[in-house]
Amino acid sequence: MHDVVQDYYGRELQGTSDLKTDACCDASSVPDWLKGLLKKIHPEVLSRYYGCGLVCPPLLEGCRVLDLGSGSGRDVYALAQLVGPTGEVVGIDMTDEQLAVAEDHRQFHIEAFGYDNVRFLKGYIEKLDELDLEPESFDVIVSNCVINLSPDKDAVLKGVRRLLKPGGEFYFSDVYADKRVPDAVREDPVLYGECLGGALYWNDFVNLSKAAGFADPRLVEDRPLEVTDPALAPRVGNLRFYSATYRLFKLDGLESNCEDYGQAVIYQGSIADNDTKFILDKHHHIDTGHIFPVCGNTWCMLQDTRFKDHFQFIGDFSRHFGIFSGCGVELPFDQETNEEETNACC
Ligand SMILES: C[S@@+](CC[C@H](N)C(=O)[O-])C[C@H]1O[C@@H](n2cnc3c(N)ncnc32)[C@H](O)[C@@H]1O
């Protein structure tokens, strides 16, 4: 599949408008803070953007960031401004034509930003260990509409885990299906190139992430995709596709479920552009100053990561209260007691 994808992004597509679906094209509105960053990016880089989401988590100043499948470099050049002169952003892509666009405009961006903190490497995201990248050296790894194109997603996740620092995170947008994609769809080169054919059934992705060592994948945001092209729509049948952003923290202590230890956090409102609330994921929009009850995993995602200094932490792990209510898994047993049954074995 590498050849099909290289051909699609290297030769078939000349720009965003050539896409036949909105899968590899983020139609969501651009937040104001991003508009300012995009204004400084070269128009040719922007015209070859094929991402499906926003891969700029908060608090990146000074971070080392890696972008998997960086394409023409839009996200790399946006992230370069967020990490600033003390950080670094490395982009990896396997397609010469995409890398050439990104490289051709490096000097333009050095002059626009006033510093040089970007580099691009040619390589496969399934073979990150073959690149000259130090294990445990990245604070954040991002990717925008690329993992679905990989024929070996397990290798990608394991490679990501190896390169992340402890407490680092993989923050990425990608395409998922509501059921397993049949062979006929997966083997269709246009559907594959359009980021649909290689999409994982969402629950297979969750389980793959857990097996790769990311015990508690967190969904940040999602939107349904439409296949409006009259030639492609019938080939997709009743499959439903979604663009979704997940964050996977590299934290050894995470449990397989959200457990309640009676803990809570208070967000200080101290992260730039996030003064009224902090969004950890779709279910954790934490208002500034509010005492916000959290499970043990969420506690760790805030306490053992770069977010630590921006929260006040209440409680510890000394007492367990059972499963954290409303957080994925519920107590599977009936709650009402039948007195006869209760006494049956006394
Ligand atoms: C849909 S485009 C997204 C590009 C970029 N992230 C963006 O938002 O514009 C997919 C990109 O991933 C690259 N890619 C796909 N599979 C890859 C792989 N296995 N290894 C490295 N790069 C890959 C392609 O060359 C292409 O540039």
The ligand as an SDF file (V2000), in Angstrom:
LIG
                    3D

 27 29  0  0  0  0  0  0  0  0999 V2000
   -3.5500   12.6630    4.1240 C   0  0  0  0  0  0  0  0  0  0  0  0
   -1.9010   13.2200    3.9410 S   0  0  0  0  0  0  0  0  0  0  0  0
   -1.7290   14.2240    5.3960 C   0  0  0  0  0  0  0  0  0  0  0  0
   -0.5120   15.1010    5.3180 C   0  0  0  0  0  0  0  0  0  0  0  0
   -0.3430   16.0850    6.4800 C   0  0  0  0  0  0  0  0  0  0  0  0
   -0.3990   15.4360    7.7690 N   0  0  0  0  0  0  0  0  0  0  0  0
   -1.3760   17.1740    6.3890 C   0  0  0  0  0  0  0  0  0  0  0  0
   -2.1530   17.3150    7.3510 O   0  0  0  0  0  0  0  0  0  0  0  0
   -1.4260   17.8600    5.3790 O   0  0  0  0  0  0  0  0  0  0  0  0
   -0.9590   11.7740    4.3420 C   0  0  0  0  0  0  0  0  0  0  0  0
    0.5500   11.9820    4.3280 C   0  0  0  0  0  0  0  0  0  0  0  0
    1.1290   10.8810    5.0380 O   0  0  0  0  0  0  0  0  0  0  0  0
    2.2100   10.3630    4.3170 C   0  0  0  0  0  0  0  0  0  0  0  0
    2.2840    8.9360    4.6610 N   0  0  0  0  0  0  0  0  0  0  0  0
    1.3130    8.0210    4.4920 C   0  0  0  0  0  0  0  0  0  0  0  0
    1.7170    6.8120    4.9250 N   0  0  0  0  0  0  0  0  0  0  0  0
    2.9850    6.9830    5.3890 C   0  0  0  0  0  0  0  0  0  0  0  0
    3.9330    6.0940    5.9630 C   0  0  0  0  0  0  0  0  0  0  0  0
    3.6350    4.8110    6.1310 N   0  0  0  0  0  0  0  0  0  0  0  0
    5.1230    6.5800    6.3280 N   0  0  0  0  0  0  0  0  0  0  0  0
    5.4260    7.9080    6.1380 C   0  0  0  0  0  0  0  0  0  0  0  0
    4.5560    8.7890    5.5930 N   0  0  0  0  0  0  0  0  0  0  0  0
    3.3490    8.3420    5.2220 C   0  0  0  0  0  0  0  0  0  0  0  0
    1.8780   10.6350    2.8770 C   0  0  0  0  0  0  0  0  0  0  0  0
    3.0440   10.6940    2.0880 O   0  0  0  0  0  0  0  0  0  0  0  0
    1.1600   11.9690    2.9540 C   0  0  0  0  0  0  0  0  0  0  0  0
    2.0500   13.0390    2.8470 O   0  0  0  0  0  0  0  0  0  0  0  0
  1  2  1  0
  2  3  1  0
  2 10  1  0
  3  4  1  0
  4  5  1  0
  5  6  1  0
  5  7  1  0
  7  8  2  0
  7  9  1  0
 10 11  1  0
 11 12  1  0
 11 26  1  0
 12 13  1  0
 13 14  1  0
 13 24  1  0
 14 15  1  0
 14 23  1  0
 15 16  2  0
 16 17  1  0
 17 18  1  0
 17 23  2  0
 18 19  1  0
 18 20  2  0
 20 21  1  0
 21 22  2  0
 22 23  1  0
 24 25  1  0
 24 26  1  0
 26 27  1  0
M  CHG  2   2   1   9  -1
M  END
$$$$
